[in-house]
């Protein structure tokens, strides 16, 4: 496992991070005991960065993760959670107000069985009024940072343009990291275009979804995937090619996202299955074969960097 600096935060994150969304049963049902074991497996395998949100499973992911964390030394991991996106009884909600942001942090800490948060993120800012994020959400979280309740502040979004806008309109030093997903993977390396911008401001970069939400997997994209059919078809052809080579595209995808650019501190993947966690850790400890990467990207062809809206 490699460890990279996250901007100026002083945190050195494992290049593979554990995304806890699966613990909320976001993608399919889970067995709680197995999900907790997946967290232990991640930590024991060298992963030191865990990311979650009250939105994932509408509090379930944080609750299950908290049951695992109470049995793990606090010095063994950095913990990230979020504010802004929520849900109850299967209904998604959003609230980026200062009051709700502060309340949410304390509620998350209680569920997670911790007394501080290493990194608090404003979740998916594209769903917010960006001016409210700048003028209300982030200042409220900065107050908690001053008090030591949270250590560092970040923002997340699918669209890097929104991350840039918030940073440009915020007081320098407010935003310390960004989390962007589906834009540094085999079929889309758009995030590279923004690295100079973030780096010049000392802002750390976290990547998520190396499998592009299932596009880059042997089982194929789920029915709900928002990508256009042309992109789904191109990724399916790439997966078939990898399969014929005896090299699962899942393996290539996670190797690509974690091994080729140290300017990206960590790449998050999610699984509630301990064996799957072990498998992906093993993948990351091998380099991505350059020739196969080039062949897969040639197959994807004009579908490289094709984008979609968040939901």
Order of alpha helices (4+ residues) and beta strands (2+ residues): beta-beta-beta-alpha-beta-alpha-beta-beta-beta-alpha-beta-alpha-beta-alpha-beta-alpha-beta-alpha-alpha-beta-alpha-alpha
